Amino acid sequence: QFRHVQQLTYSLIEWRSQILSGTLPKDELAELKKKVTAKIDYGNRILGLDLVVRDDNGNILDPDETSTISLFKAHETASKRIDERIQEEKSLQQSLDPRGQPVFNSTHTYSLYVNFKNFVCNIGEDAELLMSLYDPDLSKFISENYLVRWGSNGMPKEIEKLNNLQAVFTDLSSSDLIRPRISLVCQIVRVGHMELKDGKKHTCGLRRPFGVAGGAW
């Protein structure tokens, strides 16, 4: 059972990365969210947890706005669907293994460790550095951002992190390792005042794109 739940968790982590990437079309995103909620409900049943009642779009039904009869029917339908899914998987496992032992494919994930040493750029104001992994062939980011707030004095805003800026990009799959190219991209955002034509500074804390840098991995 542990390995089964482990496989479910790996699938949810991979789908979460796809949702956060922001690159999926609206229809594919809606379909993926349904798969995620179905997988969560399936995992809850395996672990003996409560069944969450949802509507057709995967949203949790509000008991204050849904009648008791509707909740009961939705719960009954969801429970039946999950039971059918469990029976299908049991039949599939028995057909693959004559001994009736569960068969699981091992899934490997990888991580990339980054040690940030220094940032040299003549901005004159505070900056935010957003580092992430990027696939130049597909023109999309494949990881979440690692944020570093850099001060105008040439040191991190959080001085206690000086010489200790580290990040780990996790949940990289085998398919990520065989990509033709992967780049580590750093987006630089300037945070400060806006100077108008009269030479006076107006507003503060204004975020503006300033530059970008990248290196092949």
N, C-alpha and C positions, 0 to 999 in steps of 0.2 A: 504493500500500500504506500510505503514511503516513496518508492521510485515512481509510482503512478502520480502521486501528488507533485513530486519533483518535476515530472514531465509537464504537468499542467502549469506549474509556476513558470517554467522556461517559456512556454507558449505565451503566457500572459505578459511576461517581460518583453518578448519580441514584439508582440502586438502593441504594447504601450509605446515602444520606441517608434513604431510606424505612425501611431496617432500623434505623438508629440512632434514628429518631423514636420507636420503641416503641409505635406506634399500630396496627400491623397485627395482625389476628387470627392465631392460631397456625397455622391451615391456610394462610393467605395468606403468612405469613412463611416457612413451610417450602417453599412453591412458589417464592417469590422467591429463596430461597437456592439452589434447584436451577437456576434461570435464571442466577444469578450464576456458579456453578461451570461451567455449560455454556458461558457466554460466555468465561470465563477459559481453559478448555480450547481453545475455538475460536481465541482470540487466540494462544495458545501455538503452535498448529499453523501459523498464518499466519506467525509469526515464526521458525518452525523450531526451537522449543524442545522440551524433553522433554514427553511426555504424562504427566499425573498420573492414576493409576488410582484410581477412586472406586467406592463402593458405590451402591446405588439411591437413597440419601438424600443423595448428594453428598459424603460423608465420605471422606477419603483412606484407602485400605486399608493396613493395617500389614503389611509383608512378613514380620514375625516371627510373626504370628498367622494368616497366610493362606497356603494351599498354593501351590506354584509353578504348578500347573495352573489353579487359580482365578484367580491373578494374570494368567496368560496369556490366559484366556478373557475376563476383564474388560478387559484391554488391547486385545484384538482387537475386542470389542464397541464400546468407546469410540472406537477409531480408525475403525471403519466408520461410526459415527454422525456423526463430525466430517466425514469425507469426503463423506457424503451431504449434509450441511449446506452444504459448500463448493460442491458441484455444483448444489444448489438455488439458491444465491445467484448463481452464474454464469449459470444459465439465466434467472433473473429479470432480471438486468442486461442480457442480450442481447435479451430481449423488449422491454425499455423503450427501449433505444438500438440502432438498426439498425447503427451502426458498431461495436458490441461494446465501446464504451468504458464503464468503470465510471461509474455515476451515484451521487452522494452528496448527501444533503440536509445543508446546513450547519446546525449546531446552535450557538446562541449561549448563553453563560452570562454572568451579571452578578454584581457584587459590591457590598456596602454597607460603606462605611468609617465607623467610629465613633471619635471622639476623646473620651475620657472626661476631663472637667476636674476635677470635685470631687464629693464625697459628704458631705452634711450631714444627720445624723440623730443624735439623742441616745440612743445605745445604752449607752455606758459600758464596753463591752467590745469585743473584736475582732469583726470581721464578715467574712463572705464574700458577695460580690456576684456573682450569676449573671445575666448578660445574654444574651438570646436573642430571636429573632424569633418572633412568635406570630400565628396566624390566628384572630381572634375568632369568625369565622363558622363555622369548622370545629372550634373549641375544641381546637386542637392546636398544638404548637410545630413550626416548619419549619426549625429550624437547631440546631446544637450550641451549648453554653453557652460564653460568654466569662467566665472567672473572674478576679475581682479580690479580693485579700485586703487588707482595710482594718483598720488598727490602731486601738486605743482612743484614741490621741493625735490622731486626725483626719487621719492621713496613711497612704499605702500601706505595707504591711508591707515590701515591697521598695522601700526609700527611693530607690534609683537610678532607679526608674520614675516618680518625682514629676514631674508635668507632661508625662509621656510615656507615658500609658496609651492605647494605640491597638489597634483590632481591625478585622479585615476579615471580614465574613460572605460566604463565597464560594459558588459553585455555585448561584446563584439562576437559575432558568430563566425563559423567557418567560411560562410559566403563572403563575409567582410574581408577575410584574409586573402581571398583569391581575386579581389577586385584589382583591375589593372593598375589603378593609381588611387592613393588616398593622401590627402594633404591636411596638415594642421594649419588652420587659418585663424589669424588673430584680427578681430575687428576693433578699431580704435574709435571710441566715442568721446568727443570733447564735452566737458561739463563746466560751464562757466557763464560769463556775462555775454551780452550781445551789444556790440558797438554800432551805433547808428552814424549817419553822416556828420552829425554835429560834434562827434568826438566823445560824446557822453555815453557812459555805460548804463544800459537799461536791462532790467530783469536780472535774475541770477539763477544758477542751477539749471541753465538751459542745456539740453543734450543735443549735440549735433554730430553727425558722422564726420570723422576727421581723416581716417586712412585705413588701410588694410595691409596685412602682410601674410605670407604663407610659405610653407615649406613642404616638400614631398616627403612622404613616409615610406 
